[in-house]
Amino acid sequence: QVQLVESGGGLVQAGGSLMLSCTASGGAVSRYAMGWFRQAPGKEREFVAAISWGGISKYYAESVKGRFAISRDDPTNTATMWLQMNSLTPEDTAVYYCVTDPGFARDMAAASDRIKYWGQGTPVTVSS
């Protein structure tokens, strides 16, 4: 059974930074793609970033390119992923969800409904 545990959310002022982390365990997660989605109040869930196993390929939503950076480390049987978020704006306020899936990282943005494993989410609030 794959488990995802997120941390790092909180309250930050506009222009500030936060780093989210997600630890995945169980299954073959060190060989799975990982990513982040977010959902703001009253809005649909949206893709934020994804990273292939091994960290070679990275994908970002246009809205976060140049401000967010995704990375991961894959020790045996676990995987830890980070999302460094800089230059935050109130529009980044949302619950951020860690995801992992045996499929390709490049497919995550367009196929979120097929992503197999989701974390419980960590809230990020950016004040103006």
C-alpha positions, 0 to 999 in steps of 0.5 A: 500500500502506497502512502504519501505524507506531505508537510511544509504548508502554512501562511506566508506573505506575498513575495515570500517562499515556502518549501513543501515536502512529500514522502512516499512509501510502499510499492515501488515508489522510487520508480514512480513519477511524482507531482503536485496538484493544487485546489484553491477555494471554489476552483477546480484542481489544477496541475502544478508540477511533475517529476519523473523517477530519477528526477531527470524530467520535470514539468511545470504549469505555466503559472508557476514556471520560473517561481517553483522548483520540483526535486526528488530523492529516491533512497531504496523503497521510498521517495521524497519530493520537494516543491520550492515555491518562491515569489508567492502571490495570493493566487498561489493560495490553495491546498497542495496535494502530492501525487505519485503514479507508475505512469509517466510524469509528462502525462500527469497534467492531462490525466489527473483523473487516472493518477493512482495515489494522492496525499491528503493535502497541505494548505498554503495561504499567501497573504497580500 
